[in-house]
Structure formats: C-alpha cells, structure tokens
C-alpha cells in the first residue's frame, strides 16, 4: 500500500538541472507580467518560482537553491527566501533538514482531494457560465477547441495541455464570480502540474476534445444543469486516469 509520503519524481537527473533553460523560462514569464501590479521583489520571486514548479522546470524532488534562484532573478537571497517560505506554506516546496527547500512531490492522496474540490467548483462554473456567457464568448471556447485539435494533430501534447487549461479557465471567467475564481486559482496550478507530468503517459486526449465540444453545445443551449453534470464527469474521468498513473509510479 502506498504511504502519503511516497514521492513521485520526474524522470530527470536532479543533479543536472538545466539552469540556462530555467533562467530563460523564468525571464520569459516575468516579462509577461504586469510589472505595475507585481513590483515587490518577494512577490516576483514567488510568482517566478511557482511558475517554474508548475511548468516542471523545477521538477518534483528538485532542490531549490536560494543562491542560484537569486542569480537567475537578479536579486538578493532575502526576497527569494521569503518567496520559498510562502511556497512552503502553500505546499509547493518542503524544507528538508540539511538539504534546504525541495520541490514537493506529487502525491496521489493530495491530488485526489484537490480534484474532489475542483470537480464540484467546475460544475458550478459551468452552470453559471451557461446562464451568463454571450454567444461571442462561447465562440472563444470553440476557438480553443480548434487549436487543441491542431495541437493534437501535430502531436504537441504540451501545447494541448496549455490549451486545455485555457479552456477550463475561460469557463471560470465566464461564470463572472470573482470569489469562485479566487478559490479555483488556489487549486488549478497543482492540477496543471500533475496533468503536465502525466500527459505523455495518458491515452491520446481525443475524448477530452469530444467532451469540450459537448460542454460548449449545452452551454449554447443555456442548459446549466447539463453543463454542470458534463464538466464534473469530464473532470472525474481525467482524475481517474491521472491518479492511476501516479499510483503506479509510487
């Protein structure tokens, strides 16, 4: 039986982290931010490090060295340390004695709890969006589906995963409920990390595209109960696939 502390780590040599690629990824992300809204150094360090973990640039089990992160970010170690303490409180990293901060593992039991919350909230978002979204806004969902089909045709699973995230995030936006958005934001990045980690081990996501088309269809028909049910079923199926893979790796 798996224990809660069993680790799932990426298939990489953790001693050979590509700091050049990490630096490029982080600076690209920082350049995309609204610097007027995110100007404090600890906040920038927090956002950049969390992004690197989310994107698996810092994989599960990887030691996060304050010195290297400070050099990459072009700041002192103090804001980096503040960022890592915050990330530890949120469950993104762990402080290991004599080793320092380490990227948290992907643990099946934790992931299941997150999915249970997100499934319910996704259903609420779909129900509200079915009532509130305009036809033009629903067209944006159709466009994302078209882009997903292109990504799948070119076997670009990383692009497909990013588009999948955009699809679900847009539905939450169309619910027009800032409190719902706040709660979802606190959970969705952990799910994204797990989805990205397992995407090449899962079945080809053609079923997900079919689900997305059906979801948009019932939203256009202004059927909130159907949208709720379909989104929850969609998330449940993804949860089952991902958890099966994570548990098999333990």
C-alpha positions, 0 to 999 in steps of 0.5 A: 500500500502506498504511504502519503509520503511516497514521492513521485519524481520526474524522470530527470537527473536532479543533479543536472538541472538545466539552469540556462533553460530555467533562467530563460523560462523564468525571464520569459514569464516575468516579462509577461507580467504586469510589472505595475501590479507585481513590483515587490521583489518577494512577490516576483520571486514567488510568482517566478518560482511557482511558475517554474514548479508548475511548468516542471522546470523545477521538477518534483524532488528538485532542490531549490537553491536560494543562491542560484534562484537569486542569480537567475532573478537578479536579486538578493537571497532575502526576497527569494527566501521569503518567496520559498517560505510562502511556497512552503506554506502553500505546499509547493516546496518542503524544507528538508533538514540539511538539504534546504527547500525541495520541490514537493512531490506529487502525491496521489492522496493530495491530488485526489482531494484537490480534484474532489474540490475542483470537480464540484467548483467546475460544475458550478462554473459551468452552470453559471457560465451557461446562464451568463456567457454571450454567444461571442464568448462561447465562440472563444471556447470553440476557438480553443477547441480548434487549436487543441485539435491542431495541437493534437494533430501535430502531436504537441501534447504540451501545447494541448495541455496549455490549451486545455487549461485555457479552456477550463479557465475561460469557463471560470471567467465566464461564470463572472464570480470573482470569489469562485475564481479566487478559490479555483486559482488556489487549486488549478496550478497543482492540477496543471502540474500533475496533468503536465507530468502525466500527459505523455503517459495518458491515452491520446486526449481525443475524448477530452476534445469530444467532451469540450465540444459537448460542454460548449453545445449545452452551454449554447443551449443555456442548459446549466444543469447539463453543463454542470453534470458534463464538466464534473464527469469530464473532470472525474474521468481525467482524475481517474486516469491521472491518479492511476498513473501516479499510483503506479509510479509510487 
